Amino acid sequence: MKTILLFSLLILGHLVHGQMGELRGTVKDGSGEVLPFVKVLVYKGNTNESELAAGMTTDFDGNFRIVPLQPGNYDIVITDYSFEMDTLRLSAVEIKVDHITNLGEIEMKMLVHHELDRIPIIPHPTREIEVDPFGRAIKIDPEDIRRP
C-alpha cells in the first residue's frame, strides 16, 4: 500500500511539474559587462493590471532562471537596485509547457546624469549640527530634526 501511495505521489508531482515552463536570461550593460543583483519581475498579463507571478535577482554572472512558470504570456520588468540603469520592460513573453524560454543577453542602458552648474542653497535658520570628519552627525537633538 505504501509503495502504491509513494508511486502515485511521484507520478502526480511529475505531471504537475511537467505542465510548467521556465524563463532564463543574462543581463548586461551597454559595454557587455554582466550586471549582478539586478531585479527581474514577472507579471502575468500586463504590468498595469496584473499581479506579480515571480521575481528574483540575477546572480554574480548576471544570469537568472525562473522556474516553474505556468504557460501563458508574461510582462517582464528588469530594474537595477543601484538606479544607475534604466528600467527595461519586455511585453508578452510567451512561456510554453516543458519549454525553456531563453531571453538571451538583455542589454540595459545607463541613465543619463546631467551635471548641474550650481546647486541652489536656500537659507534656513537652523542650529549647527556637530559632524565627524566623514560628515556624519555626532549628536542630534530633537530641535535639529524638527521641521520649520
C-alpha positions, 0 to 999 in steps of 0.5 A: 500500500505504501509503495502504491501511495509513494508511486502515485505521489511521484507520478502526480508531482511529475505531471504537475511539474511537467505542465510548467515552463521556465524563463532564463536570461543574462543581463548586461550593460551597454559595454557587455559587462554582466550586471549582478543583483539586478531585479527581474519581475514577472507579471502575468498579463500586463504590468498595469493590471496584473499581479506579480507571478515571480521575481528574483535577482540575477546572480554574480554572472548576471544570469537568472532562471525562473522556474516553474512558470505556468504557460501563458504570456508574461510582462517582464520588468528588469530594474537595477537596485543601484538606479544607475540603469534604466528600467527595461520592460519586455511585453508578452513573453510567451512561456510554453509547457516543458519549454525553456524560454531563453531571453538571451543577453538583455542589454540595459542602458545607463541613465543619463546624469546631467551635471548641474552648474550650481546647486541652489542653497536656500537659507534656513535658520537652523542650529549647527549640527556637530559632524565627524570628519566623514560628515556624519552627525555626532549628536542630534537633538530633537530641535535639529530634526524638527521641521520649520 
